[in-house]
Amino acid sequence: MATETSAPETSVPEAAAPGTYVQPTIDVPALTALLDGRYADVRQLVRTNLVDYASILEEAETLSQAEFRERVKEVVVEMAATGQTGMGFPEQYGGGGDIGASLAAFETLAFGDLSVLVKVGVQFGLFGGAILQLGTQRHHDAYLADLVTGSVMGCFAMTETGHGSNVQALGTVATYDAASQEFVITTTRDDASKDYIGNAAQHAELAVVFAQLEVAGESHGVHAFVVPIRVDGEPAPGVRIADDGLKMGLNGVDNGKLWFDGVRVPRTALLNRFADVTPEGVYESAIDNPNRRFFTMLGTLVQGRVCVGGAGINAAKVALTIAVRYALRRRQFEATSDDEEELLLDYGQHQRRLFPLLARTYALHFAQEVVAAQCHDVFSGAVSDEKVRRELESRAAGTKALGTWHATRAIQESREACGGAGYLAVNRFAALKADTDVFTTFEGDNTVLLQLVAKGLLTDYSSEFEDLDQFGMVRFVASLAVDTVIERTSVHKLLERVRDLMPGGDDWDQEAGLLDPAYQLAMLRYREEHMLAGVARRLKRGIDQDMNPGTVFSQVQDHVIAAARAHVERLVLEAFVEKTAALPDGDLKVALNLLCDLHALCTIEADRAWFMEHGRLTVQRSKSISREINELCRKIRPLAREYVDGFGVPEAMLRSPELI
């Protein structure tokens, strides 16, 4: 086992003496190939296309909003002709028939202009994905071939002005008229207008509209309908459209509002994979429970969250590449006896600013790789187990939350690390900051997504999982016997497992080497399970005291979010550890282990107060972690350029002539 002061055994080439650190070298093409993984060819195709349209980065700054919107649409349609945007659709409709390829293509598109990325996401991911996943053969035949080429543009009309995350409470209503065999779509109140809808303000001809379905006076919950919103370029009868106007970013995407005043669509407009209405007006569904039916429907749209998480992580790669390369060029102050000023990246604090973010980017990349693979398996039909599908929904939600929060932080820190030069629009940070900011709240507000993660943990993905809203979750957990709640999340059992793993009794954490991945993972597992057990106890105590479930949930919500975040951070570290462990011995493995150790120790350091409060970290141990982080940064410094070059961001996408 490695000690606190020695390098991990995996970091020592066979020819070196035990405990001796030998600086590795990195084969950048090999690193890029590792990161690109199974879909390296797809990612390279997207990189090539991005370079072909590099001028759009400048056009985003020089064109008017109307001109830029048209330019973005033009680029999206031209990219569709290359096949890169339709890879997830069935081959018979012009697609590539490969979900995993579509995810890889979308993630890589985030190296370029993000208005293009989001318009691709709206057209092919949200609008096209809804028709593919919620519709049946009749809808596929009617729409898929045209939408894959971009000859028919559409939008995804779910969010309302008054209801974002709470989709079950939408105010748009679709009433079935049996006499005409039509649905009548109506915006029932002021806050029920569809809002922030990409493609709605200018380009969409069709919308997938989510509305409360009413048949014969009975409500059956939210369902989706294909609704024409434009005819010959003008709003369709009964449809009112307004432009959302300028936004913080993504102004190449035409976000807008939609109102429906008795708009009639045929009975076949209902996307009927999970439910249908007969011509006579009889509602039919193979899923009896309305909550389960609703969550099953939304679960088919999880690909959007997977895509957004990956896009955020890749945007962070762009920012860090620019910042690290700038720090290898820019000099400031005379730090040594030499007359020449010191490179920014030779300063310990600059390393502390950028290298933990670099390491976390790698960690999240490998965690995203796991989610994308699971998504491919589930939606390609390779895996059909319902529990696996629910676990995917949870993992996608958590990875999207951490990935997009990380993008916001990494882009901001990278901008600051480039000083005044980073404030110039030509150096990309202005667009990166503005365009990614919304990633934390679209495809699910991150805080709400972590509540979804916590629900899965607390119910252990039980058969009741899909029937529960957050208050139902409180009642469900509280209904279990105390022993059952604690058994599922038993800190005592965790400690027994850890003691078996690392001999040393109650001082296991003091005996383990800081650079031992078993120690690092044990710390995160302990935190996760301790927090989860605490949430379960608090929920049960509140219900036992006859408190309202909503009040109970509100009072423990901070604990719920913390437990969910701890769970996802453990999954992220596990993905990194498993990836490095699977590599053959050599310099690449050594180099990635440096980043993995840095990520693990920075995660512990960031929450050192919690670990100290709960007796898992002494003051001396905490100081040792900080010293080890600084030492890891010094070892990473000679490899910094290779680490960011390994991301494979095209030079044309970096732009930044004043920085790199």
C-alpha positions in Angstrom: 0.0 0.0 0.0 1.3 3.5 -0.9 2.2 5.9 1.9 1.2 9.5 2.1 4.6 10.7 0.8 5.3 8.1 -1.9 3.9 7.9 -5.3 1.2 5.2 -6.0 2.6 1.9 -7.0 0.8 2.2 -10.4 2.8 5.3 -11.0 6.2 3.6 -10.9 7.7 2.0 -14.0 9.0 -1.5 -13.5 12.6 -0.3 -14.0 12.4 2.3 -11.2 13.3 1.7 -7.6 10.4 1.2 -5.2 9.0 4.6 -4.0 10.8 6.5 -6.8 8.7 8.7 -9.0 9.6 8.8 -12.7 8.0 11.6 -14.8 5.8 10.0 -17.5 5.4 11.2 -21.0 2.1 11.3 -22.9 1.3 10.1 -26.4 -1.3 12.7 -27.3 -2.9 10.8 -30.2 -3.2 7.7 -27.9 -4.8 9.9 -25.2 -7.3 11.3 -27.7 -8.1 7.8 -28.9 -8.8 6.7 -25.4 -11.1 9.7 -24.7 -12.9 9.3 -28.1 -13.5 5.6 -27.3 -15.8 3.5 -29.4 -17.0 6.3 -31.6 -13.7 7.9 -32.5 -14.7 8.0 -36.2 -17.9 9.8 -35.4 -16.2 12.4 -33.2 -13.6 13.0 -35.9 -16.4 13.6 -38.5 -17.9 16.2 -36.2 -14.6 17.9 -35.7 -14.0 18.1 -39.4 -17.5 19.6 -39.9 -16.9 22.1 -37.1 -13.7 23.3 -38.8 -15.6 23.7 -42.1 -18.0 26.1 -40.3 -15.5 27.9 -38.1 -16.6 31.2 -39.4 -19.8 31.0 -37.4 -17.9 31.8 -34.2 -17.2 35.3 -35.6 -20.6 35.5 -37.2 -22.2 35.1 -33.8 -20.6 38.4 -32.9 -21.1 40.3 -36.1 -24.5 39.3 -37.5 -27.8 40.7 -36.3 -30.0 38.4 -34.3 -32.2 37.7 -37.3 -29.3 37.1 -39.6 -27.5 34.8 -37.0 -30.7 32.8 -36.5 -30.9 32.1 -40.2 -27.2 31.3 -40.4 -27.5 28.8 -37.6 -30.5 27.1 -39.3 -28.5 27.0 -42.5 -25.6 25.3 -40.8 -27.8 22.8 -39.0 -29.5 21.7 -42.2 -26.2 21.4 -44.0 -24.8 19.3 -41.2 -27.8 17.1 -41.4 -26.8 16.3 -44.9 -23.5 14.8 -43.6 -25.5 12.3 -41.4 -24.0 13.5 -38.1 -27.3 14.8 -36.7 -29.4 11.8 -37.5 -27.3 8.9 -36.2 -29.8 7.9 -33.6 -32.8 7.5 -35.9 -33.7 4.2 -37.7 -32.0 3.5 -40.9 -35.2 3.2 -42.9 -35.8 6.9 -42.3 -32.4 8.0 -43.2 -30.7 7.7 -39.8 -27.8 5.7 -38.6 -29.6 3.4 -36.2 -27.0 3.9 -33.5 -28.0 5.8 -30.3 -24.4 5.8 -28.9 -23.1 7.4 -32.1 -25.7 10.2 -31.9 -24.7 10.9 -28.3 -21.0 11.1 -29.2 -21.7 13.4 -32.2 -23.8 15.7 -30.0 -21.1 15.9 -27.3 -18.4 16.7 -29.8 -20.5 19.4 -31.4 -20.1 21.3 -28.1 -16.6 22.2 -29.1 -18.1 24.7 -31.6 -20.8 27.3 -31.6 -23.4 26.4 -29.0 -26.4 27.9 -30.8 -25.8 25.3 -33.5 -25.5 22.6 -30.8 -28.8 23.6 -29.1 -30.7 24.0 -32.4 -29.5 20.5 -33.3 -30.7 19.3 -29.9 -34.1 20.9 -30.3 -34.7 19.6 -33.8 -33.2 16.1 -33.6 -33.1 15.4 -29.9 -36.2 16.9 -28.5 -38.7 17.2 -31.4 -37.4 14.2 -33.3 -36.7 12.2 -30.1 -40.3 12.7 -28.9 -41.8 11.5 -32.1 -39.5 8.5 -32.2 -39.9 7.5 -28.6 -43.5 8.5 -27.8 -45.0 7.9 -31.3 -45.8 4.7 -33.2 -45.4 3.6 -36.8 -47.9 6.1 -38.2 -46.0 9.0 -36.7 -42.6 7.6 -37.7 -43.8 7.2 -41.3 -45.3 10.7 -41.4 -42.5 12.7 -39.9 -39.1 11.0 -39.3 -37.6 11.1 -42.8 -38.3 14.8 -43.3 -37.2 15.9 -39.9 -33.9 13.9 -40.2 -33.0 16.0 -43.2 -34.2 19.2 -41.7 -36.7 19.8 -44.4 -39.4 19.9 -41.7 -38.5 21.9 -38.6 -40.2 21.3 -35.3 -40.1 22.2 -31.6 -40.7 20.6 -28.2 -43.5 22.4 -26.4 -43.4 21.2 -22.8 -42.4 24.0 -20.5 -45.0 26.6 -19.6 -44.5 30.1 -18.2 -46.0 28.9 -14.9 -44.8 25.3 -14.9 -41.3 24.2 -15.7 -40.1 21.3 -13.7 -43.6 20.4 -12.5 -44.7 18.9 -15.8 -47.7 17.1 -14.2 -49.3 20.4 -13.4 -49.3 21.8 -17.0 -52.2 24.1 -17.8 -52.6 23.3 -21.6 -55.5 21.0 -22.1 -56.4 18.6 -25.0 -60.1 17.7 -25.0 -61.3 14.9 -27.2 -64.3 15.6 -29.4 -65.8 12.3 -30.3 -68.1 13.7 -32.9 -65.3 15.1 -35.1 -62.7 12.6 -33.8 -60.4 15.5 -33.0 -58.5 16.9 -30.0 -59.0 20.5 -29.1 -55.8 22.1 -27.8 -56.4 25.1 -25.5 -54.2 27.3 -23.4 -56.5 27.6 -20.3 -54.9 30.5 -18.4 -52.3 33.2 -18.7 -49.4 31.2 -17.2 -50.2 28.1 -19.3 -48.5 29.6 -22.4 -45.7 27.4 -23.7 -42.4 29.3 -23.1 -38.7 29.3 -23.9 -39.5 26.9 -26.7 -36.5 26.6 -29.1 -37.4 26.8 -32.8 -40.9 28.2 -31.9 -40.3 31.9 -32.6 -39.3 31.6 -36.3 -38.6 28.2 -37.8 -40.8 25.4 -36.5 -43.7 24.2 -38.6 -44.8 21.5 -36.1 -44.7 21.2 -32.3 -44.9 18.3 -30.0 -47.3 19.8 -27.5 -47.6 18.4 -24.0 -51.1 18.8 -22.6 -53.6 17.4 -20.0 -55.7 14.9 -21.9 -59.5 15.0 -21.2 -61.8 12.4 -22.5 -65.5 12.4 -21.8 -65.0 14.8 -18.9 -62.2 12.7 -17.3 -58.6 13.8 -17.0 -55.9 11.2 -17.9 -52.8 13.4 -17.2 -50.2 14.8 -19.5 -49.8 13.4 -23.0 -48.0 14.6 -26.2 -49.6 15.6 -29.5 -48.2 16.7 -32.9 -49.6 20.1 -33.6 -49.0 22.3 -36.7 -48.1 25.8 -35.6 -47.3 27.4 -38.9 -48.8 27.1 -42.4 -46.9 28.6 -45.3 -44.7 30.4 -42.8 -47.6 32.1 -40.9 -49.1 31.0 -37.5 -51.7 28.3 -38.0 -55.3 29.1 -37.2 -55.8 29.4 -33.4 -52.0 29.5 -32.7 -50.4 32.7 -31.4 -46.6 33.0 -31.4 -44.3 35.5 -29.7 -40.6 35.9 -29.7 -38.8 35.5 -26.3 -36.3 38.2 -27.5 -32.7 38.5 -26.6 -31.3 36.1 -24.0 -28.1 35.9 -22.0 -26.7 33.7 -24.8 -27.7 31.2 -27.5 -29.2 34.1 -29.6 -28.9 31.9 -32.7 -31.8 29.9 -31.4 -35.3 31.3 -31.9 -36.9 30.7 -28.5 -40.6 31.7 -28.3 -44.0 31.5 -26.7 -47.0 29.6 -27.9 -50.7 29.9 -27.2 -53.5 27.7 -28.4 -57.1 28.9 -28.8 -59.2 25.8 -29.6 -56.7 24.4 -32.1 -58.1 21.2 -33.6 -55.9 18.2 -34.5 -57.0 14.7 -35.7 -57.2 11.8 -33.3 -54.0 10.4 -34.8 -52.0 13.4 -33.6 -51.8 11.8 -30.2 -48.3 10.2 -29.8 -49.8 6.9 -28.7 -47.0 4.6 -27.7 -48.2 4.4 -24.1 -51.9 5.4 -24.4 -54.5 5.9 -27.1 -58.1 7.1 -27.6 -60.5 5.1 -29.7 -62.6 6.9 -32.4 -65.6 6.5 -30.0 -63.8 8.2 -27.2 -62.5 5.4 -25.0 -59.2 5.9 -23.3 -56.8 2.9 -23.5 -53.4 2.3 -21.9 -51.4 -0.8 -21.0 -50.1 1.1 -17.9 -53.0 1.4 -15.5 -51.3 3.7 -12.9 -51.3 7.3 -14.2 -48.2 8.3 -12.3 -46.3 5.3 -13.6 -47.5 6.0 -17.1 -46.3 9.6 -16.8 -42.9 8.7 -15.5 -42.5 6.0 -18.1 -43.3 8.6 -20.8 -40.8 11.1 -19.5 -38.2 8.3 -19.0 -38.1 7.8 -22.8 -36.8 11.3 -23.1 -33.7 10.8 -20.9 -31.4 11.1 -23.9 -31.7 14.9 -23.7 -30.2 15.0 -20.3 -27.4 12.7 -21.3 -26.7 15.0 -24.2 -26.7 18.2 -22.2 -24.4 16.7 -19.6 -21.9 15.7 -22.2 -22.1 19.0 -23.9 -21.4 20.9 -20.7 -18.3 18.7 -20.0 -17.0 19.3 -23.5 -17.5 23.1 -23.2 -15.4 23.0 -20.1 -12.7 21.2 -22.1 -12.6 24.2 -24.5 -12.2 26.7 -21.7 -9.5 24.8 -19.9 -7.6 24.2 -23.1 -7.4 27.9 -23.7 -6.6 28.7 -20.1 -3.8 26.1 -19.8 -2.2 27.0 -23.1 -2.3 30.7 -22.2 -0.7 30.0 -18.9 2.1 28.2 -20.8 2.8 31.4 -22.8 2.0 34.3 -20.5 4.7 35.5 -18.1 4.2 37.6 -14.9 6.7 38.8 -12.3 10.2 37.6 -11.6 9.8 34.6 -9.3 13.4 33.5 -9.5 16.8 35.0 -9.8 16.6 34.9 -13.6 15.8 38.1 -15.4 12.9 36.5 -17.3 9.4 36.6 -15.7 7.8 33.4 -14.6 5.2 31.5 -16.6 1.8 31.6 -15.1 1.5 27.9 -14.9 4.7 27.6 -12.8 3.0 29.4 -10.0 1.5 27.0 -7.4 -1.7 28.9 -7.0 -2.3 28.9 -10.8 -1.8 25.2 -10.8 -4.3 25.0 -7.9 -6.8 27.0 -9.9 -6.7 25.0 -13.1 -5.5 21.4 -12.4 -8.3 20.3 -10.1 -10.7 21.5 -12.7 -8.8 19.6 -15.4 -8.8 16.5 -13.3 -12.6 16.8 -12.6 -13.2 17.2 -16.3 -11.4 13.9 -17.0 -13.4 12.3 -14.2 -16.7 13.6 -15.6 -15.7 12.5 -19.1 -15.4 8.9 -18.0 -18.6 9.1 -15.9 -20.4 10.5 -19.0 -18.9 7.6 -21.0 -20.7 5.2 -18.6 -24.0 7.0 -18.8 -23.9 7.2 -22.6 -23.1 3.4 -22.9 -26.1 2.6 -20.6 -28.3 4.9 -22.6 -27.3 3.2 -25.8 -27.9 -0.3 -24.3 -31.4 0.7 -23.0 -32.7 2.5 -26.1 -31.2 0.1 -28.6 -33.0 -2.8 -26.8 -29.8 -4.6 -25.8 -31.0 -4.2 -22.1 -34.7 -4.4 -21.3 -34.6 -4.7 -17.5 -36.8 -2.0 -15.9 -34.6 -1.5 -12.9 -31.6 -0.8 -15.2 -33.8 1.8 -17.0 -34.7 3.5 -13.8 -31.0 3.5 -12.7 -30.1 5.1 -16.1 -32.7 7.9 -15.4 -31.1 8.6 -12.1 -27.5 8.4 -13.2 -28.3 10.6 -16.3 -29.9 13.2 -14.0 -27.0 13.2 -11.6 -24.3 13.3 -14.2 -26.1 16.1 -16.1 -26.3 18.2 -12.8 -22.6 17.8 -11.9 -21.4 18.1 -15.5 -23.2 21.4 -16.2 -22.4 22.9 -12.8 -18.8 22.0 -13.5 -18.9 23.7 -16.9 -20.1 27.0 -15.3 -17.3 26.9 -12.7 -14.6 25.8 -15.1 -15.4 28.4 -17.7 -15.5 31.2 -15.1 -12.2 30.1 -13.5 -10.6 29.8 -16.9 -11.7 33.2 -17.9 -10.3 34.7 -14.7 -7.0 32.8 -15.2 -6.6 34.6 -18.5 -7.0 38.0 -16.9 -8.1 40.9 -19.1 -7.4 39.0 -22.3 -10.0 36.5 -21.2 -12.6 39.2 -21.3 -12.3 39.8 -25.0 -15.0 38.2 -27.1 -12.5 36.9 -29.6 -11.1 34.6 -27.0 -14.4 32.6 -26.7 -15.0 33.0 -23.0 -17.8 35.5 -23.4 -19.8 33.1 -25.6 -18.9 30.0 -23.6 -20.1 31.7 -20.4 -23.3 33.1 -21.9 -24.2 30.1 -23.9 -23.7 27.4 -21.3 -25.3 29.2 -18.4 -28.7 27.8 -19.2 -27.4 24.3 -19.2 -27.8 24.1 -15.5 -31.6 24.6 -15.8 -32.7 23.2 -19.1 -33.4 19.5 -19.6 -34.2 19.7 -15.8 -33.2 22.2 -13.2 -30.1 20.6 -11.5 -31.5 20.9 -8.0 -34.7 19.2 -9.0 -32.7 16.5 -10.8 -30.8 15.7 -7.7 -34.1 15.2 -5.9 -34.8 12.6 -8.6 -31.5 10.9 -7.8 -32.4 10.9 -4.1 -35.8 9.4 -4.7 -34.2 6.5 -6.5 -31.7 6.0 -3.6 -34.3 6.1 -0.9 -36.8 3.8 -2.6 -33.9 1.5 -3.7 -35.5 1.5 -7.2 -38.4 -0.5 -5.8 -41.4 -1.5 -7.8 -43.2 1.5 -6.3 -40.5 3.9 -7.7 -42.4 5.3 -10.7 -45.6 5.8 -8.7 -44.1 8.3 -6.3 -43.9 12.1 -6.4 -41.7 13.6 -3.8 -44.4 13.6 -1.1 -45.2 10.0 -1.9 -41.5 9.2 -1.5 -41.6 10.7 2.0 -44.6 8.5 2.9 -43.0 5.4 1.3 -39.7 5.8 3.3 -41.6 6.5 6.5 -43.8 3.5 6.0 -40.9 1.2 6.2 -39.8 -0.3 9.6 -36.9 1.6 11.1 -34.7 -1.4 10.8 -35.5 -1.7 7.1 -34.6 2.0 6.5 -31.3 1.7 8.3 -30.5 -1.7 6.8 -30.6 -0.3 3.3 -28.3 2.6 4.2 -26.4 1.1 7.1 -23.3 3.1 8.0 -22.3 0.3 10.5 -22.3 -2.2 7.7 -20.3 0.1 5.5 -17.7 0.5 8.3 -17.5 -3.3 8.5 -16.8 -3.5 4.8 -14.2 -0.8 5.0 -12.4 -2.5 7.9 -12.3 -5.7 5.9 -10.8 -3.8 3.0 -8.3 -1.9 5.0 -7.2 -3.5 8.3 -6.6 -1.0 11.1 -9.7 -1.1 13.2 -11.4 2.2 13.9 -8.4 4.0 12.6 -8.7 2.6 9.1 -8.8 6.1 7.6 -5.6 7.0 9.3 -3.7 3.9 8.2 -4.6 4.0 4.5 -2.4 5.7 1.9 -3.9 8.9 0.5 -3.1 7.7 -3.0 -4.8 4.4 -2.6 -8.0 4.4 -4.6 -9.6 2.0 -2.1 -9.1 4.6 0.6 -10.4 7.4 -1.7 -13.5 5.4 -2.6 -14.2 4.3 0.9 -14.3 7.9 2.1 -16.9 8.8 -0.5 -18.9 5.7 0.1 -18.9 6.4 3.8 -20.1 10.0 3.2 -22.8 8.9 0.8 -24.3 6.1 3.0 -24.1 8.2 6.2 -26.0 11.0 4.5 -28.6 8.7 3.0 -29.2 7.0 6.3 -29.6 10.4 7.9 -32.2 11.5 5.4 -34.2 8.3 5.9 -34.2 8.8 9.6 -35.3 12.4 9.3 -38.1 11.6 7.0 -39.4 8.8 9.2 -39.1 11.0 12.3 -41.1 13.7 10.7 -43.9 11.4 9.7 -43.9 9.7 13.1 -44.5 13.1 14.6 -47.6 13.5 12.3 -46.1 16.3 10.3 -47.4 17.0 6.8 -45.2 15.1 4.2 -44.6 18.4 2.3 -43.4 20.1 5.4 -41.2 17.1 6.2 -39.6 17.1 2.8 -39.0 20.9 2.8 -37.3 20.6 6.2 -34.9 17.9 5.0 -34.5 19.1 1.4 -30.9 20.3 2.0 -30.0 16.8 3.3 -31.7 15.2 0.3 -29.7 17.2 -2.2 -26.4 16.7 -0.3 -27.0 12.9 -0.2 -27.8 12.8 -3.9 -24.7 14.8 -4.8 -22.5 12.6 -2.6 -23.9 9.6 -4.4 -23.1 11.0 -7.9 -19.6 12.2 -6.8 -18.9 8.6 -5.7 -20.1 7.3 -9.1 -17.9 9.8 -10.9 -14.8 8.7 -9.0 -15.6 5.0 -9.5 -15.8 5.6 -13.2 -12.4 7.2 -13.2 -10.8 4.6 -11.0 -12.2 1.8 -13.1 -11.0 3.4 -16.3 -7.4 3.8 -15.1 -7.3 0.3 -13.6 -8.3 -1.2 -16.9 -5.4 0.4 -18.8 -2.2 -1.5 -19.5 0.8 -0.5 -17.5 2.7 2.4 -19.0 3.0 6.2 -19.1 -0.6 6.8 -20.1 -1.8 4.9 -17.1 0.7 6.8 -14.8 -0.5 10.1 -16.2 -4.2 9.4 -15.8 -3.6 8.1 -12.3 -2.1 11.5 -11.4 -5.3 13.2 -12.4 -7.5 10.5 -10.7 -5.6 11.0 -7.4 -5.9 14.8 -7.7 -9.6 14.6 -8.4 -10.2 12.2 -5.5 -8.3 14.2 -3.0 -9.7 17.5 -4.1 -13.2 16.0 -3.7 -12.4 15.1 -0.1 -10.7 18.4 0.6 -13.7 20.3 -0.7 -15.9 18.6 1.9 -13.3 18.3 4.7 -15.5 20.0 7.2 -18.1 17.2 6.9 -15.5 14.4 7.1 -14.0 16.1 10.2 -17.4 16.6 11.8 -18.1 12.9 11.4 -14.8 11.6 12.6 -13.4 10.4 9.3 -10.6 13.0 9.0 -8.2 14.4 11.6 -6.7 17.8 11.4 -3.3 16.3 10.6 -4.8 14.1 7.9 -6.6 17.0 6.4 -3.3 19.0 6.2 -1.7 15.9 4.6 -4.3 15.9 1.9 -3.7 19.5 1.0 0.1 18.9 0.9 -0.5 15.9 -1.4 -2.7 17.9 -3.7 0.1 20.5 -4.1 2.6 17.7 -4.8 0.3 16.2 -7.4 -0.1 19.6 -9.1 3.7 19.9 -9.4 3.8 16.4 -11.0 1.0 17.3 -13.4 2.6 20.6 -14.5 5.1 19.1 -17.1 2.2 17.3 -18.7 -0.4 20.1 -18.7 -0.2 20.8 -22.4 -0.6 17.1 -23.3 -3.6 16.7 -21.0 -5.5 19.5 -22.8 -4.3 18.6 -26.3 -5.7 15.1 -25.6 -9.2 16.6 -25.6 -8.9 17.0 -29.3 -10.5 20.4 -29.5 -9.8 21.7 -33.1 -7.5 24.6 -33.3 -10.1 26.6 -35.2 -12.5 26.2 -32.4 -10.1 27.5 -29.8 -9.8 30.8 -31.7 -8.2 33.0 -29.1 -5.4 34.6 -31.2 -4.3 36.8 -28.3 -4.1 33.9 -25.8 -2.6 30.8 -27.4 
